[in-house]
């Protein structure tokens, strides 16, 4: 009897540990939207002239993939705490290489790639060989390292935003 009870409890614990939430699928801008066409066609030549270096291959691949670059309104985990939290919100990725692409004053050496929709920008220094994504809060003029490389940031699992839970 005790062996049978032990087996049932063991199976129950294993089954409950095996359950996980389905992967979050963030909304995406329609590929037919004019914004999508701008997003997927960065002016790489303009960017490379501005920064004096080729843009990273992972950035070019990311911006060429509508399934990735058109995602919006999701959270990602960071490797470092940002104001006591280990996740950040991404509202949208940013069109890059446009004529009206004006850098944040004081951050001219950085390229903005995403926004949190509330005054925060995710950016990196293209001149670094393994750039880290920095979260820059425009209103407070504060910058926080995320602990994520460019590739990690672009490919991080998308999480359901806290405000939707």
C-alpha positions as CSV (number, residue, x, y, z in Angstrom):
1,X,0.0,0.0,0.0
2,X,2.8,2.5,0.9
3,X,4.7,1.7,-2.3
4,X,1.6,2.2,-4.3
5,X,0.9,5.6,-2.6
6,X,4.5,6.6,-3.1
7,X,4.3,5.7,-6.8
8,X,1.1,7.7,-7.3
9,X,2.6,10.7,-5.5
10,X,5.8,10.5,-7.5
11,X,3.9,10.3,-10.8
12,X,1.7,13.3,-9.7
13,X,4.8,15.4,-8.9
14,X,6.6,14.5,-12.1
15,X,3.5,15.3,-14.2
16,X,3.0,18.7,-12.5
17,X,6.7,19.6,-13.0
18,X,6.4,18.7,-16.7
19,X,3.6,21.2,-17.3
20,X,4.7,24.6,-18.6
21,X,2.9,27.6,-20.0
22,X,2.7,27.7,-23.8
23,X,5.3,29.9,-25.5
24,X,4.0,33.5,-25.7
25,X,3.4,34.7,-29.2
26,X,3.6,38.5,-29.3
27,X,1.5,40.5,-31.8
28,X,3.1,41.6,-35.0
29,X,2.6,44.5,-37.3
30,X,1.1,43.4,-40.6
31,X,3.6,42.9,-43.4
32,X,1.4,45.0,-45.6
33,X,1.6,48.0,-43.2
34,X,3.8,50.9,-44.6
35,X,5.7,50.8,-41.2
36,X,6.6,47.2,-41.9
37,X,8.1,48.0,-45.3
38,X,10.3,50.7,-43.6
39,X,11.3,48.3,-40.8
40,X,12.4,45.6,-43.2
41,X,14.4,47.8,-45.4
42,X,17.1,49.6,-43.4
43,X,19.5,51.9,-45.2
44,X,22.6,49.8,-44.3
45,X,24.9,52.0,-46.4
46,X,23.8,55.2,-44.5
47,X,24.3,53.4,-41.1
48,X,27.7,52.1,-42.1
49,X,28.8,55.5,-43.3
50,X,27.5,57.1,-40.1
51,X,29.3,54.7,-37.8
52,X,32.3,53.9,-40.0
53,X,31.9,50.2,-39.6
54,X,29.9,47.4,-41.2
55,X,26.7,46.6,-39.3
56,X,26.6,43.2,-37.4
57,X,25.5,40.3,-39.5
58,X,23.0,39.2,-36.8
59,X,21.4,42.7,-37.0
60,X,21.0,42.5,-40.8
61,X,19.5,39.0,-40.5
62,X,17.1,40.1,-37.8
63,X,15.8,43.1,-39.7
64,X,15.4,40.9,-42.8
65,X,13.0,38.5,-41.0
66,X,9.5,39.9,-40.7
67,X,8.5,37.2,-38.2
68,X,11.1,38.7,-35.8
69,X,11.4,42.4,-36.5
70,X,7.7,43.1,-36.6
71,X,6.9,41.6,-33.2
72,X,5.6,44.1,-30.6
73,X,4.6,44.4,-27.0
74,X,6.5,41.7,-25.1
75,X,9.0,41.4,-22.2
76,X,12.4,39.8,-22.2
77,X,14.6,38.6,-19.3
78,X,17.9,40.5,-18.7
79,X,21.1,39.2,-17.2
80,X,21.4,42.3,-15.0
81,X,19.0,44.0,-12.7
82,X,17.5,47.3,-14.1
83,X,16.0,49.3,-11.3
84,X,15.5,46.0,-9.3
85,X,13.9,44.0,-12.1
86,X,15.4,41.3,-14.3
87,X,13.0,41.9,-17.3
88,X,12.4,44.7,-19.7
89,X,9.5,45.6,-21.9
90,X,9.9,46.0,-25.7
91,X,7.0,47.9,-27.4
92,X,8.5,47.8,-30.9
93,X,11.7,47.5,-32.7
94,X,12.9,50.7,-34.3
95,X,13.2,51.6,-38.0
96,X,16.9,52.2,-38.5
97,X,19.0,54.0,-41.2
98,X,16.3,56.5,-42.0
99,X,17.1,60.1,-42.9
100,X,15.2,61.3,-39.8
101,X,17.1,58.8,-37.6
102,X,18.4,61.3,-35.0
103,X,20.5,59.9,-32.2
104,X,19.7,60.6,-28.6
105,X,21.9,63.6,-27.5
106,X,25.0,62.3,-25.7
107,X,24.5,58.9,-27.3
108,X,25.6,59.6,-30.8
109,X,27.9,56.5,-30.8
110,X,24.9,54.2,-30.2
111,X,22.3,52.8,-32.5
112,X,18.8,52.5,-31.2
113,X,17.1,49.2,-32.1
114,X,14.0,49.1,-30.0
115,X,11.7,51.2,-27.7
116,X,9.8,50.4,-24.5
117,X,7.0,52.8,-25.5
118,X,7.5,55.0,-22.5
119,X,10.7,57.0,-23.0
120,X,13.1,54.1,-22.9
121,X,15.4,53.1,-25.8
122,X,17.5,49.9,-26.4
123,X,20.7,50.7,-28.1
124,X,24.2,49.4,-28.7
125,X,27.6,50.6,-29.9
126,X,28.1,49.2,-33.5
127,X,31.9,49.8,-33.2
128,X,32.2,47.2,-30.4
129,X,33.1,43.6,-31.5
130,X,30.6,42.0,-29.1
131,X,28.2,44.9,-28.3
132,X,26.0,44.8,-25.2
133,X,22.5,46.2,-25.4
134,X,22.1,49.2,-23.1
135,X,18.7,50.5,-21.9
136,X,18.6,54.3,-22.0
137,X,15.8,56.1,-20.2
138,X,15.5,59.3,-22.2
139,X,13.5,61.3,-19.6
140,X,15.9,60.6,-16.7
141,X,19.0,60.4,-18.9
142,X,20.0,57.2,-17.2
143,X,21.6,54.2,-18.9
144,X,21.6,50.6,-17.7
145,X,23.5,47.7,-19.1
146,X,21.2,44.7,-19.8
147,X,23.9,42.1,-19.6
148,X,22.7,40.8,-23.0
149,X,24.8,40.9,-26.2
150,X,23.1,42.1,-29.3
151,X,22.4,38.6,-30.5
152,X,21.0,37.6,-27.1
153,X,18.7,40.6,-27.0
154,X,17.4,40.0,-30.6
155,X,16.8,36.3,-30.0
156,X,15.7,36.3,-26.4
157,X,12.5,34.4,-25.7
158,X,9.4,36.6,-25.8
159,X,7.5,36.8,-22.6
160,X,4.0,37.9,-21.9
161,X,4.1,41.5,-20.7
162,X,3.6,41.9,-17.0
163,X,0.6,44.2,-17.5
164,X,-1.2,41.5,-19.4
165,X,-0.8,38.8,-16.7
